[in-house]
Amino acid sequence: MDDTSNSAAEALSTIIQVLSRLDEPSRIRVLKSVSTFFHVATELEVDPTPARTETQTPVPQFTRPPFSEDHAPSPKQFLFEKQPQTDVERLACLAYYLTHFRDLPHFKTLDLAKLNTEAAQPKFSNTAYTANNATMSGYLAAATKGTRQMTAAGEQFVMALPDRAAAKNAMSLARKKSLSRRKKES
């Protein structure tokens, strides 16, 4: 036996020794993680025979993994599907896209302008002014360090699009709630 075979045999022995101390779900999780780490295109499947004795260990079978693919629409496709009719609505849709598809819950006006360009949309004449209007309309709110974030009402509005009646209803419900809170505070 050469050094490579000895090293492989030692590694296998060590792995089996360590994995034998774990319960079956933990073994499967570790083996899947290792195969992912080493980019081995496999998915661990264990034979689901119900009666196993302590001495029997499951024999893993390796097949192709069903790794998730990115199913997020492109910014251009997202805006096409939502069909915003004003600059403020388009900015709200872009903010929603950053929050939910780019995992960026707090964003600057520049982030919205860049995403607008990526979506191949007409440039805003003044992105900061449009962002302020979106904030005044209740789609966005101020966040920390000069950033903005989506409001719950803004998210409901964008999710309801392209159904304009449902979208306007979502915003009117949010306004009624905020008005009733203000009256209670007075």
CNS distance restraints for C-alpha pairs under 8 A (distance, minus, plus):
assign (resid   1 and name CA) (resid   5 and name CA) 6.03 0.50 0.50
assign (resid   1 and name CA) (resid   6 and name CA) 6.62 0.50 0.50
assign (resid   2 and name CA) (resid   6 and name CA) 6.37 0.50 0.50
assign (resid   3 and name CA) (resid   7 and name CA) 6.03 0.50 0.50
assign (resid   4 and name CA) (resid   8 and name CA) 6.09 0.50 0.50
assign (resid   5 and name CA) (resid   9 and name CA) 6.07 0.50 0.50
assign (resid   6 and name CA) (resid  10 and name CA) 6.10 0.50 0.50
assign (resid   7 and name CA) (resid  11 and name CA) 6.06 0.50 0.50
assign (resid   8 and name CA) (resid  12 and name CA) 6.09 0.50 0.50
assign (resid   9 and name CA) (resid  13 and name CA) 6.12 0.50 0.50
assign (resid  10 and name CA) (resid  14 and name CA) 6.14 0.50 0.50
assign (resid  11 and name CA) (resid  15 and name CA) 6.05 0.50 0.50
assign (resid  12 and name CA) (resid  16 and name CA) 6.08 0.50 0.50
assign (resid  13 and name CA) (resid  17 and name CA) 6.12 0.50 0.50
assign (resid  14 and name CA) (resid  18 and name CA) 6.16 0.50 0.50
assign (resid  15 and name CA) (resid  19 and name CA) 5.96 0.50 0.50
assign (resid  16 and name CA) (resid  20 and name CA) 5.89 0.50 0.50
assign (resid  17 and name CA) (resid  21 and name CA) 7.10 0.50 0.50
assign (resid  18 and name CA) (resid  22 and name CA) 7.46 0.50 0.50
assign (resid  19 and name CA) (resid  27 and name CA) 5.88 0.50 0.50
assign (resid  20 and name CA) (resid  27 and name CA) 7.99 0.50 0.50
assign (resid  22 and name CA) (resid  26 and name CA) 5.92 0.50 0.50
assign (resid  22 and name CA) (resid  27 and name CA) 5.91 0.50 0.50
assign (resid  23 and name CA) (resid  27 and name CA) 6.24 0.50 0.50
assign (resid  24 and name CA) (resid  28 and name CA) 6.23 0.50 0.50
assign (resid  25 and name CA) (resid  29 and name CA) 6.16 0.50 0.50
assign (resid  26 and name CA) (resid  30 and name CA) 6.12 0.50 0.50
assign (resid  27 and name CA) (resid  31 and name CA) 6.11 0.50 0.50
assign (resid  28 and name CA) (resid  32 and name CA) 6.09 0.50 0.50
assign (resid  28 and name CA) (resid  44 and name CA) 6.69 0.50 0.50
assign (resid  29 and name CA) (resid  33 and name CA) 6.13 0.50 0.50
assign (resid  30 and name CA) (resid  34 and name CA) 6.14 0.50 0.50
assign (resid  31 and name CA) (resid  35 and name CA) 6.16 0.50 0.50
assign (resid  31 and name CA) (resid  44 and name CA) 7.16 0.50 0.50
assign (resid  32 and name CA) (resid  36 and name CA) 6.14 0.50 0.50
assign (resid  32 and name CA) (resid  42 and name CA) 7.97 0.50 0.50
assign (resid  32 and name CA) (resid  43 and name CA) 6.53 0.50 0.50
assign (resid  32 and name CA) (resid  44 and name CA) 6.10 0.50 0.50
assign (resid  33 and name CA) (resid  37 and name CA) 6.03 0.50 0.50
assign (resid  34 and name CA) (resid  38 and name CA) 6.23 0.50 0.50
assign (resid  35 and name CA) (resid  39 and name CA) 6.02 0.50 0.50
assign (resid  35 and name CA) (resid  40 and name CA) 4.92 0.50 0.50
assign (resid  35 and name CA) (resid  41 and name CA) 7.20 0.50 0.50
assign (resid  35 and name CA) (resid  42 and name CA) 6.71 0.50 0.50
assign (resid  35 and name CA) (resid  43 and name CA) 7.92 0.50 0.50
assign (resid  36 and name CA) (resid  40 and name CA) 6.02 0.50 0.50
assign (resid  36 and name CA) (resid  41 and name CA) 7.38 0.50 0.50
assign (resid  41 and name CA) (resid  63 and name CA) 7.57 0.50 0.50
assign (resid  41 and name CA) (resid  64 and name CA) 5.57 0.50 0.50
assign (resid  41 and name CA) (resid  65 and name CA) 6.12 0.50 0.50
assign (resid  42 and name CA) (resid  62 and name CA) 5.22 0.50 0.50
assign (resid  42 and name CA) (resid  63 and name CA) 4.74 0.50 0.50
assign (resid  42 and name CA) (resid  64 and name CA) 4.40 0.50 0.50
assign (resid  42 and name CA) (resid  65 and name CA) 5.06 0.50 0.50
assign (resid  43 and name CA) (resid  61 and name CA) 7.92 0.50 0.50
assign (resid  43 and name CA) (resid  62 and name CA) 5.39 0.50 0.50
assign (resid  43 and name CA) (resid  63 and name CA) 5.09 0.50 0.50
assign (resid  43 and name CA) (resid  64 and name CA) 5.48 0.50 0.50
assign (resid  43 and name CA) (resid  65 and name CA) 4.48 0.50 0.50
assign (resid  43 and name CA) (resid  66 and name CA) 7.64 0.50 0.50
assign (resid  44 and name CA) (resid  60 and name CA) 6.11 0.50 0.50
assign (resid  44 and name CA) (resid  61 and name CA) 5.88 0.50 0.50
assign (resid  44 and name CA) (resid  62 and name CA) 5.15 0.50 0.50
assign (resid  44 and name CA) (resid  63 and name CA) 6.84 0.50 0.50
assign (resid  45 and name CA) (resid  60 and name CA) 5.90 0.50 0.50
assign (resid  45 and name CA) (resid  61 and name CA) 5.38 0.50 0.50
assign (resid  45 and name CA) (resid  62 and name CA) 6.47 0.50 0.50
assign (resid  45 and name CA) (resid  63 and name CA) 7.60 0.50 0.50
assign (resid  46 and name CA) (resid  58 and name CA) 6.38 0.50 0.50
assign (resid  46 and name CA) (resid  59 and name CA) 6.59 0.50 0.50
assign (resid  46 and name CA) (resid  60 and name CA) 5.16 0.50 0.50
assign (resid  46 and name CA) (resid  61 and name CA) 6.41 0.50 0.50
assign (resid  47 and name CA) (resid  58 and name CA) 6.80 0.50 0.50
assign (resid  47 and name CA) (resid  59 and name CA) 7.15 0.50 0.50
assign (resid  47 and name CA) (resid  60 and name CA) 7.35 0.50 0.50
assign (resid  47 and name CA) (resid  61 and name CA) 7.93 0.50 0.50
assign (resid  52 and name CA) (resid  56 and name CA) 6.15 0.50 0.50
assign (resid  52 and name CA) (resid  57 and name CA) 7.80 0.50 0.50
assign (resid  72 and name CA) (resid 101 and name CA) 6.36 0.50 0.50
assign (resid  73 and name CA) (resid  77 and name CA) 5.80 0.50 0.50
assign (resid  73 and name CA) (resid  78 and name CA) 5.77 0.50 0.50
assign (resid  74 and name CA) (resid  78 and name CA) 6.09 0.50 0.50
assign (resid  74 and name CA) (resid 119 and name CA) 7.52 0.50 0.50
assign (resid  75 and name CA) (resid  79 and name CA) 6.21 0.50 0.50
assign (resid  75 and name CA) (resid  94 and name CA) 7.59 0.50 0.50
assign (resid  75 and name CA) (resid  97 and name CA) 7.07 0.50 0.50
assign (resid  75 and name CA) (resid 115 and name CA) 7.24 0.50 0.50
assign (resid  75 and name CA) (resid 116 and name CA) 7.96 0.50 0.50
assign (resid  75 and name CA) (resid 118 and name CA) 7.01 0.50 0.50
assign (resid  75 and name CA) (resid 119 and name CA) 4.90 0.50 0.50
assign (resid  76 and name CA) (resid  80 and name CA) 6.19 0.50 0.50
assign (resid  76 and name CA) (resid 118 and name CA) 7.45 0.50 0.50
assign (resid  76 and name CA) (resid 119 and name CA) 4.12 0.50 0.50
assign (resid  76 and name CA) (resid 120 and name CA) 6.50 0.50 0.50
assign (resid  76 and name CA) (resid 121 and name CA) 7.76 0.50 0.50
assign (resid  77 and name CA) (resid  81 and name CA) 6.16 0.50 0.50
assign (resid  77 and name CA) (resid 119 and name CA) 7.89 0.50 0.50
assign (resid  78 and name CA) (resid  82 and name CA) 6.20 0.50 0.50
assign (resid  78 and name CA) (resid  97 and name CA) 7.80 0.50 0.50
assign (resid  79 and name CA) (resid  83 and name CA) 5.82 0.50 0.50
assign (resid  79 and name CA) (resid  84 and name CA) 6.98 0.50 0.50
assign (resid  79 and name CA) (resid  90 and name CA) 7.37 0.50 0.50
assign (resid  79 and name CA) (resid  93 and name CA) 6.87 0.50 0.50
assign (resid  79 and name CA) (resid  94 and name CA) 7.81 0.50 0.50
assign (resid  79 and name CA) (resid 119 and name CA) 7.66 0.50 0.50
assign (resid  81 and name CA) (resid 162 and name CA) 6.96 0.50 0.50
assign (resid  82 and name CA) (resid  93 and name CA) 7.55 0.50 0.50
assign (resid  82 and name CA) (resid 158 and name CA) 7.30 0.50 0.50
assign (resid  82 and name CA) (resid 161 and name CA) 5.12 0.50 0.50
assign (resid  82 and name CA) (resid 162 and name CA) 4.76 0.50 0.50
assign (resid  83 and name CA) (resid 161 and name CA) 7.20 0.50 0.50
assign (resid  83 and name CA) (resid 162 and name CA) 5.76 0.50 0.50
assign (resid  84 and name CA) (resid  89 and name CA) 5.22 0.50 0.50
assign (resid  84 and name CA) (resid  90 and name CA) 5.13 0.50 0.50
assign (resid  84 and name CA) (resid  93 and name CA) 7.45 0.50 0.50
assign (resid  84 and name CA) (resid 161 and name CA) 7.71 0.50 0.50
assign (resid  84 and name CA) (resid 162 and name CA) 7.45 0.50 0.50
assign (resid  85 and name CA) (resid  89 and name CA) 6.44 0.50 0.50
assign (resid  85 and name CA) (resid  90 and name CA) 7.16 0.50 0.50
assign (resid  86 and name CA) (resid  90 and name CA) 6.18 0.50 0.50
assign (resid  87 and name CA) (resid  91 and name CA) 6.06 0.50 0.50
assign (resid  87 and name CA) (resid 124 and name CA) 7.20 0.50 0.50
assign (resid  87 and name CA) (resid 130 and name CA) 6.78 0.50 0.50
assign (resid  88 and name CA) (resid  92 and name CA) 6.21 0.50 0.50
assign (resid  88 and name CA) (resid 130 and name CA) 5.83 0.50 0.50
assign (resid  88 and name CA) (resid 131 and name CA) 7.16 0.50 0.50
assign (resid  88 and name CA) (resid 133 and name CA) 6.64 0.50 0.50
assign (resid  88 and name CA) (resid 134 and name CA) 5.32 0.50 0.50
assign (resid  89 and name CA) (resid  93 and name CA) 6.23 0.50 0.50
assign (resid  89 and name CA) (resid 134 and name CA) 7.60 0.50 0.50
assign (resid  90 and name CA) (resid  94 and name CA) 6.22 0.50 0.50
assign (resid  91 and name CA) (resid  95 and name CA) 6.12 0.50 0.50
assign (resid  91 and name CA) (resid 112 and name CA) 7.03 0.50 0.50
assign (resid  91 and name CA) (resid 130 and name CA) 7.41 0.50 0.50
assign (resid  91 and name CA) (resid 131 and name CA) 7.00 0.50 0.50
assign (resid  91 and name CA) (resid 134 and name CA) 7.29 0.50 0.50
assign (resid  92 and name CA) (resid  96 and name CA) 6.16 0.50 0.50
assign (resid  92 and name CA) (resid 134 and name CA) 6.83 0.50 0.50
assign (resid  92 and name CA) (resid 139 and name CA) 6.08 0.50 0.50
assign (resid  92 and name CA) (resid 140 and name CA) 7.24 0.50 0.50
assign (resid  92 and name CA) (resid 150 and name CA) 7.71 0.50 0.50
assign (resid  92 and name CA) (resid 154 and name CA) 6.81 0.50 0.50
assign (resid  92 and name CA) (resid 158 and name CA) 7.04 0.50 0.50
assign (resid  93 and name CA) (resid  97 and name CA) 6.17 0.50 0.50
assign (resid  93 and name CA) (resid 158 and name CA) 5.93 0.50 0.50
assign (resid  94 and name CA) (resid  98 and name CA) 6.24 0.50 0.50
assign (resid  94 and name CA) (resid 112 and name CA) 6.27 0.50 0.50
assign (resid  94 and name CA) (resid 115 and name CA) 6.85 0.50 0.50
assign (resid  94 and name CA) (resid 116 and name CA) 6.96 0.50 0.50
assign (resid  95 and name CA) (resid  99 and name CA) 6.17 0.50 0.50
assign (resid  95 and name CA) (resid 107 and name CA) 7.89 0.50 0.50
assign (resid  95 and name CA) (resid 112 and name CA) 6.62 0.50 0.50
assign (resid  95 and name CA) (resid 149 and name CA) 7.42 0.50 0.50
assign (resid  95 and name CA) (resid 150 and name CA) 6.53 0.50 0.50
assign (resid  96 and name CA) (resid 100 and name CA) 6.01 0.50 0.50
assign (resid  96 and name CA) (resid 101 and name CA) 7.96 0.50 0.50
assign (resid  96 and name CA) (resid 150 and name CA) 6.68 0.50 0.50
assign (resid  96 and name CA) (resid 155 and name CA) 6.49 0.50 0.50
assign (resid  96 and name CA) (resid 158 and name CA) 7.10 0.50 0.50
assign (resid  97 and name CA) (resid 101 and name CA) 5.25 0.50 0.50
assign (resid  97 and name CA) (resid 102 and name CA) 6.69 0.50 0.50
assign (resid  98 and name CA) (resid 102 and name CA) 4.77 0.50 0.50
assign (resid  98 and name CA) (resid 103 and name CA) 6.29 0.50 0.50
assign (resid  98 and name CA) (resid 104 and name CA) 5.33 0.50 0.50
assign (resid  98 and name CA) (resid 105 and name CA) 6.87 0.50 0.50
assign (resid  98 and name CA) (resid 107 and name CA) 7.76 0.50 0.50
assign (resid  98 and name CA) (resid 112 and name CA) 7.95 0.50 0.50
assign (resid  99 and name CA) (resid 103 and name CA) 5.18 0.50 0.50
assign (resid  99 and name CA) (resid 104 and name CA) 4.73 0.50 0.50
assign (resid  99 and name CA) (resid 105 and name CA) 4.41 0.50 0.50
assign (resid  99 and name CA) (resid 106 and name CA) 7.45 0.50 0.50
assign (resid  99 and name CA) (resid 149 and name CA) 7.93 0.50 0.50
assign (resid  99 and name CA) (resid 150 and name CA) 7.53 0.50 0.50
assign (resid 100 and name CA) (resid 104 and name CA) 7.35 0.50 0.50
assign (resid 100 and name CA) (resid 105 and name CA) 7.62 0.50 0.50
assign (resid 105 and name CA) (resid 149 and name CA) 5.93 0.50 0.50
assign (resid 105 and name CA) (resid 150 and name CA) 7.42 0.50 0.50
assign (resid 106 and name CA) (resid 143 and name CA) 6.72 0.50 0.50
assign (resid 106 and name CA) (resid 144 and name CA) 7.94 0.50 0.50
assign (resid 106 and name CA) (resid 147 and name CA) 5.74 0.50 0.50
assign (resid 106 and name CA) (resid 148 and name CA) 5.48 0.50 0.50
assign (resid 106 and name CA) (resid 149 and name CA) 4.98 0.50 0.50
assign (resid 107 and name CA) (resid 111 and name CA) 6.09 0.50 0.50
assign (resid 107 and name CA) (resid 112 and name CA) 7.50 0.50 0.50
assign (resid 107 and name CA) (resid 147 and name CA) 5.14 0.50 0.50
assign (resid 107 and name CA) (resid 148 and name CA) 5.45 0.50 0.50
assign (resid 107 and name CA) (resid 149 and name CA) 6.53 0.50 0.50
assign (resid 108 and name CA) (resid 112 and name CA) 6.86 0.50 0.50
assign (resid 108 and name CA) (resid 146 and name CA) 7.05 0.50 0.50
assign (resid 108 and name CA) (resid 147 and name CA) 4.79 0.50 0.50
assign (resid 108 and name CA) (resid 148 and name CA) 6.19 0.50 0.50
assign (resid 109 and name CA) (resid 113 and name CA) 6.35 0.50 0.50
assign (resid 109 and name CA) (resid 127 and name CA) 6.66 0.50 0.50
assign (resid 109 and name CA) (resid 128 and name CA) 6.18 0.50 0.50
assign (resid 109 and name CA) (resid 131 and name CA) 6.91 0.50 0.50
assign (resid 109 and name CA) (resid 147 and name CA) 7.61 0.50 0.50
assign (resid 109 and name CA) (resid 148 and name CA) 7.84 0.50 0.50
assign (resid 110 and name CA) (resid 114 and name CA) 6.13 0.50 0.50
assign (resid 110 and name CA) (resid 127 and name CA) 8.00 0.50 0.50
assign (resid 111 and name CA) (resid 115 and name CA) 6.20 0.50 0.50
assign (resid 112 and name CA) (resid 116 and name CA) 6.06 0.50 0.50
assign (resid 113 and name CA) (resid 117 and name CA) 6.37 0.50 0.50
assign (resid 113 and name CA) (resid 123 and name CA) 7.68 0.50 0.50
assign (resid 113 and name CA) (resid 124 and name CA) 7.60 0.50 0.50
assign (resid 113 and name CA) (resid 127 and name CA) 6.61 0.50 0.50
assign (resid 114 and name CA) (resid 118 and name CA) 6.24 0.50 0.50
assign (resid 115 and name CA) (resid 119 and name CA) 6.08 0.50 0.50
assign (resid 116 and name CA) (resid 120 and name CA) 6.50 0.50 0.50
assign (resid 116 and name CA) (resid 121 and name CA) 5.66 0.50 0.50
assign (resid 116 and name CA) (resid 122 and name CA) 7.70 0.50 0.50
assign (resid 116 and name CA) (resid 123 and name CA) 7.13 0.50 0.50
assign (resid 117 and name CA) (resid 121 and name CA) 5.95 0.50 0.50
assign (resid 117 and name CA) (resid 122 and name CA) 7.60 0.50 0.50
assign (resid 117 and name CA) (resid 123 and name CA) 6.99 0.50 0.50
assign (resid 124 and name CA) (resid 130 and name CA) 7.58 0.50 0.50
assign (resid 126 and name CA) (resid 130 and name CA) 6.33 0.50 0.50
assign (resid 127 and name CA) (resid 131 and name CA) 6.03 0.50 0.50
assign (resid 128 and name CA) (resid 132 and name CA) 6.16 0.50 0.50
assign (resid 129 and name CA) (resid 133 and name CA) 6.27 0.50 0.50
assign (resid 130 and name CA) (resid 134 and name CA) 6.15 0.50 0.50
assign (resid 131 and name CA) (resid 135 and name CA) 6.19 0.50 0.50
assign (resid 131 and name CA) (resid 140 and name CA) 7.78 0.50 0.50
assign (resid 132 and name CA) (resid 136 and name CA) 6.17 0.50 0.50
assign (resid 133 and name CA) (resid 137 and name CA) 6.00 0.50 0.50
assign (resid 134 and name CA) (resid 138 and name CA) 6.29 0.50 0.50
assign (resid 134 and name CA) (resid 139 and name CA) 5.36 0.50 0.50
assign (resid 134 and name CA) (resid 140 and name CA) 5.81 0.50 0.50
assign (resid 135 and name CA) (resid 139 and name CA) 5.68 0.50 0.50
assign (resid 135 and name CA) (resid 140 and name CA) 4.43 0.50 0.50
assign (resid 135 and name CA) (resid 141 and name CA) 5.50 0.50 0.50
assign (resid 135 and name CA) (resid 142 and name CA) 7.64 0.50 0.50
assign (resid 136 and name CA) (resid 140 and name CA) 7.84 0.50 0.50
assign (resid 138 and name CA) (resid 151 and name CA) 6.89 0.50 0.50
assign (resid 138 and name CA) (resid 153 and name CA) 6.90 0.50 0.50
assign (resid 138 and name CA) (resid 154 and name CA) 6.46 0.50 0.50
assign (resid 138 and name CA) (resid 171 and name CA) 7.89 0.50 0.50
assign (resid 139 and name CA) (resid 150 and name CA) 6.14 0.50 0.50
assign (resid 139 and name CA) (resid 151 and name CA) 5.61 0.50 0.50
assign (resid 139 and name CA) (resid 152 and name CA) 7.95 0.50 0.50
assign (resid 139 and name CA) (resid 153 and name CA) 6.32 0.50 0.50
assign (resid 139 and name CA) (resid 154 and name CA) 3.84 0.50 0.50
assign (resid 139 and name CA) (resid 155 and name CA) 7.37 0.50 0.50
assign (resid 139 and name CA) (resid 157 and name CA) 7.87 0.50 0.50
assign (resid 140 and name CA) (resid 148 and name CA) 6.49 0.50 0.50
assign (resid 140 and name CA) (resid 149 and name CA) 5.54 0.50 0.50
assign (resid 140 and name CA) (resid 150 and name CA) 4.56 0.50 0.50
assign (resid 140 and name CA) (resid 151 and name CA) 5.21 0.50 0.50
assign (resid 140 and name CA) (resid 154 and name CA) 6.48 0.50 0.50
assign (resid 141 and name CA) (resid 148 and name CA) 5.60 0.50 0.50
assign (resid 141 and name CA) (resid 149 and name CA) 5.40 0.50 0.50
assign (resid 141 and name CA) (resid 150 and name CA) 6.22 0.50 0.50
assign (resid 141 and name CA) (resid 151 and name CA) 5.99 0.50 0.50
assign (resid 142 and name CA) (resid 146 and name CA) 7.22 0.50 0.50
assign (resid 142 and name CA) (resid 147 and name CA) 6.29 0.50 0.50
assign (resid 142 and name CA) (resid 148 and name CA) 4.54 0.50 0.50
assign (resid 142 and name CA) (resid 149 and name CA) 6.32 0.50 0.50
assign (resid 143 and name CA) (resid 147 and name CA) 5.10 0.50 0.50
assign (resid 143 and name CA) (resid 148 and name CA) 4.77 0.50 0.50
assign (resid 143 and name CA) (resid 149 and name CA) 5.98 0.50 0.50
assign (resid 144 and name CA) (resid 148 and name CA) 7.50 0.50 0.50
assign (resid 150 and name CA) (resid 154 and name CA) 5.93 0.50 0.50
assign (resid 150 and name CA) (resid 155 and name CA) 6.39 0.50 0.50
assign (resid 151 and name CA) (resid 155 and name CA) 6.24 0.50 0.50
assign (resid 152 and name CA) (resid 156 and name CA) 6.24 0.50 0.50
assign (resid 153 and name CA) (resid 157 and name CA) 6.08 0.50 0.50
assign (resid 153 and name CA) (resid 170 and name CA) 6.59 0.50 0.50
assign (resid 153 and name CA) (resid 171 and name CA) 5.82 0.50 0.50
assign (resid 153 and name CA) (resid 174 and name CA) 5.74 0.50 0.50
assign (resid 154 and name CA) (resid 158 and name CA) 6.28 0.50 0.50
assign (resid 154 and name CA) (resid 171 and name CA) 7.33 0.50 0.50
assign (resid 155 and name CA) (resid 159 and name CA) 6.06 0.50 0.50
assign (resid 156 and name CA) (resid 160 and name CA) 6.15 0.50 0.50
assign (resid 156 and name CA) (resid 167 and name CA) 7.16 0.50 0.50
assign (resid 156 and name CA) (resid 170 and name CA) 6.01 0.50 0.50
assign (resid 156 and name CA) (resid 171 and name CA) 7.62 0.50 0.50
assign (resid 157 and name CA) (resid 161 and name CA) 6.57 0.50 0.50
assign (resid 157 and name CA) (resid 166 and name CA) 7.77 0.50 0.50
assign (resid 157 and name CA) (resid 167 and name CA) 4.53 0.50 0.50
assign (resid 157 and name CA) (resid 168 and name CA) 6.95 0.50 0.50
assign (resid 157 and name CA) (resid 170 and name CA) 5.66 0.50 0.50
assign (resid 157 and name CA) (resid 171 and name CA) 6.20 0.50 0.50
assign (resid 158 and name CA) (resid 167 and name CA) 6.93 0.50 0.50
assign (resid 159 and name CA) (resid 167 and name CA) 7.71 0.50 0.50
assign (resid 160 and name CA) (resid 164 and name CA) 7.41 0.50 0.50
assign (resid 160 and name CA) (resid 166 and name CA) 5.72 0.50 0.50
assign (resid 160 and name CA) (resid 167 and name CA) 4.84 0.50 0.50
assign (resid 160 and name CA) (resid 170 and name CA) 7.75 0.50 0.50
assign (resid 161 and name CA) (resid 166 and name CA) 7.46 0.50 0.50
assign (resid 161 and name CA) (resid 167 and name CA) 5.78 0.50 0.50
assign (resid 162 and name CA) (resid 167 and name CA) 7.70 0.50 0.50
assign (resid 163 and name CA) (resid 167 and name CA) 6.17 0.50 0.50
assign (resid 164 and name CA) (resid 168 and name CA) 6.03 0.50 0.50
assign (resid 165 and name CA) (resid 169 and name CA) 6.07 0.50 0.50
assign (resid 166 and name CA) (resid 170 and name CA) 6.16 0.50 0.50
assign (resid 167 and name CA) (resid 171 and name CA) 6.53 0.50 0.50
assign (resid 168 and name CA) (resid 172 and name CA) 6.12 0.50 0.50
assign (resid 169 and name CA) (resid 173 and name CA) 6.11 0.50 0.50
assign (resid 170 and name CA) (resid 174 and name CA) 6.41 0.50 0.50
assign (resid 171 and name CA) (resid 175 and name CA) 6.23 0.50 0.50
assign (resid 172 and name CA) (resid 176 and name CA) 6.17 0.50 0.50
assign (resid 173 and name CA) (resid 177 and name CA) 6.33 0.50 0.50
assign (resid 174 and name CA) (resid 178 and name CA) 6.33 0.50 0.50
assign (resid 175 and name CA) (resid 179 and name CA) 6.07 0.50 0.50
assign (resid 176 and name CA) (resid 180 and name CA) 6.13 0.50 0.50
assign (resid 177 and name CA) (resid 181 and name CA) 6.24 0.50 0.50
assign (resid 178 and name CA) (resid 182 and name CA) 6.24 0.50 0.50
assign (resid 179 and name CA) (resid 183 and name CA) 6.28 0.50 0.50
assign (resid 180 and name CA) (resid 184 and name CA) 6.29 0.50 0.50
assign (resid 181 and name CA) (resid 185 and name CA) 6.26 0.50 0.50
assign (resid 182 and name CA) (resid 186 and name CA) 6.33 0.50 0.50
